[in-house]
Amino acid sequence: MPRRPRRNHSPAFKSRVALAAVKGEKTITELSQRFDVHPNQITQWKAQLLERAADVFGAPHSPSQPPVDLKALHAKIGELTLENDFLEGALIKAGMLSAKR
């Protein structure tokens, strides 16, 4: 029997299957036959749904990282460029770096 190619299920499909599993009207085996998905996969989706259910009613989703201060980053780039130019000039004068690059 040849292996079936890997399938990618949409989030809507996963939630529909997980909600059917949470309802408990049918067994996991019956759901796996109905939706043509392995029972272990249904169990995983159900667990994910239950773990993340509180996030639906929680605080609004905030960005995971604070906004980046571009002025500070540009200032740091300018500072580092200035230091590199200074050090390059000093190394050329000392004969440790060739003038041709």
CORFEN-V62508 format. One line per field, one symbol per residue. ss: DSSP state (H for helix, E for strand, - for the rest). phi: phi as a letter, one per 40 degrees, with the letter a starting at -180 (. if undefined). psi: psi as a letter, one per 30 degrees, with the letter a starting at -180 (. if undefined). A space follows every 10 residues. Layout:
# CORFEN-V62508
ss=???
phi=???
psi=???
This chain:
# CORFEN-V62508
ss=---------- HHHHHHHHHH HHH----HHH HHHHH---HH HHHHHHHHHH HHHHHHH--- ---------H HHHHHHHHHH HHHHHHHHHH HHHH------ -
phi=.cccccbbcc dccccccccc ccdgcbcdcc cccccfbcdc cccccccccc ccccccbccd cbccbccccc cccccccccc cccccccccc ccccgcbccc b
psi=jkkklkkjkl eeeeeeeeee eeegflleee eeeefhkkee eeeeeeeeee egeffegalk klkfklkkje eeeeeeeeee eeeeeeeeee eeefgfklfk .
